[in-house]
Amino acid sequence: MARSPLRPQAESAGNSRWRLGLALLVLGGIFYLFVGGDEGLLEIRRQSQALSVLQARVDQLQAENDSLRQILTMLEHDKDYIEKVAREEYGMVKPGEKVYRLREPGEQPVGE
């Protein structure tokens, strides 16, 4: 039985399609592993941005914490600062001092 000359070309075309399909599948898998997925480049980039946001928040909170520690130290040791806070925050006066309260324009005097 004589073989048809088209037969080897048909096998070759089918074989090359199979190889092309396999290559595309492998490349697709590699692409997914590197770009997509839980540990892909996109996820790494997203996590990096989230880390930057959190680091900025940590820096902000550390600065606020330092400021509060400084205020605490001054409240514990600085008599002038304690007096300033007592006067400004609580309206306290020393014995013998007179307090003059200024009214806003249009405000009614107290007791009238």
VEXKOL-544622 format. One record per residue (C-alpha): residue number from 1; chain; x, y, z. Coordinates in Angstrom, 1 decimal, m for minus. Layout:
<pts>
  resi  chain       X       Y       Z
   NUM      A       X       Y       Z
...
</pts>
This chain:
<pts>
  resi  chain       X       Y       Z
     1      A     0.0     0.0     0.0
     2      A     1.4     3.3    m1.1
     3      A     1.4     6.2     1.3
     4      A    m0.1     9.4     0.3
     5      A     2.4    12.3     0.1
     6      A    m0.1    14.4     2.1
     7      A     0.0    12.2     5.1
     8      A     3.3    13.3     6.6
     9      A     2.3    17.0     6.2
    10      A    m1.0    16.3     8.0
    11      A     0.8    14.6    10.9
    12      A     3.4    17.5    10.9
    13      A     0.6    20.1    11.0
    14      A    m1.2    18.3    13.8
    15      A     2.0    17.8    15.7
    16      A     3.0    21.5    15.4
    17      A    m0.5    22.6    16.6
    18      A    m0.2    20.3    19.6
    19      A     3.2    21.8    20.4
    20      A     1.9    25.3    19.9
    21      A    m1.0    24.6    22.2
    22      A     1.3    23.1    24.8
    23      A     3.7    26.1    24.6
    24      A     0.8    28.5    25.0
    25      A    m0.5    26.6    28.0
    26      A     2.9    26.6    29.6
    27      A     3.4    30.3    28.9
    28      A     0.0    31.0    30.2
    29      A     0.8    29.1    33.4
    30      A     4.1    31.0    33.8
    31      A     2.4    34.3    33.2
    32      A    m0.2    33.5    35.8
    33      A     2.4    32.5    38.3
    34      A     4.4    35.6    37.9
    35      A     1.8    38.2    37.3
    36      A    m1.4    36.9    38.8
    37      A    m2.1    34.6    41.7
    38      A    m1.5    35.2    45.4
    39      A     2.2    35.8    45.0
    40      A     2.3    37.4    41.6
    41      A     3.7    40.8    40.7
    42      A     0.3    42.5    40.9
    43      A    m0.3    41.2    44.4
    44      A     3.2    42.1    45.5
    45      A     2.7    45.7    44.1
    46      A    m0.7    45.9    46.0
    47      A     0.9    44.7    49.2
    48      A     3.8    47.2    48.8
    49      A     1.4    50.1    48.4
    50      A    m0.5    48.9    51.5
    51      A     2.7    48.7    53.4
    52      A     3.6    52.3    52.4
    53      A     0.3    53.6    53.6
    54      A     0.6    51.7    56.9
    55      A     4.2    52.9    57.4
    56      A     3.1    56.5    56.9
    57      A     0.4    55.9    59.5
    58      A     2.9    54.5    61.9
    59      A     5.2    57.5    61.4
    60      A     2.2    59.8    62.1
    61      A     1.3    58.0    65.3
    62      A     4.9    58.0    66.5
    63      A     5.1    61.8    66.0
    64      A     1.8    62.2    67.9
    65      A     3.1    59.9    70.6
    66      A     6.3    61.9    71.0
    67      A     4.3    65.1    71.3
    68      A     2.0    63.6    74.0
    69      A     5.1    62.3    75.9
    70      A     6.6    65.9    75.8
    71      A     3.3    67.4    77.1
    72      A     3.2    64.7    79.9
    73      A     6.8    65.5    80.9
    74      A     6.0    69.2    81.0
    75      A     2.8    68.6    83.1
    76      A     4.9    66.6    85.5
    77      A     7.9    69.0    85.8
    78      A     7.2    72.4    84.4
    79      A     5.3    74.7    86.8
    80      A     5.0    77.5    84.2
    81      A     3.4    75.1    81.7
    82      A     1.0    73.8    84.5
    83      A     0.0    77.3    85.3
    84      A    m0.6    78.1    81.6
    85      A    m2.8    75.0    81.2
    86      A    m4.7    75.8    84.4
    87      A    m5.4    79.3    83.2
    88      A    m6.2    78.5    79.5
    89      A    m8.0    75.2    79.8
    90      A    m9.8    75.6    83.2
    91      A   m10.1    79.4    83.6
    92      A    m8.2    79.3    87.0
    93      A    m6.8    82.5    88.5
    94      A    m4.4    83.2    91.4
    95      A    m5.8    84.6    94.6
    96      A    m6.3    88.4    94.3
    97      A    m6.4    88.4    90.5
    98      A    m9.4    89.9    88.8
    99      A   m10.8    88.3    85.7
   100      A   m12.3    90.5    83.0
   101      A   m14.4    88.7    80.4
   102      A   m14.9    90.4    77.1
   103      A   m18.3    90.0    75.4
   104      A   m18.6    89.3    71.7
   105      A   m20.5    92.0    69.8
   106      A   m24.2    91.4    70.2
   107      A   m23.8    89.1    73.2
   108      A   m26.0    89.8    76.2
   109      A   m24.4    90.4    79.6
   110      A   m24.6    87.6    82.1
   111      A   m27.4    88.0    84.6
   112      A   m29.6    90.3    82.5
</pts>
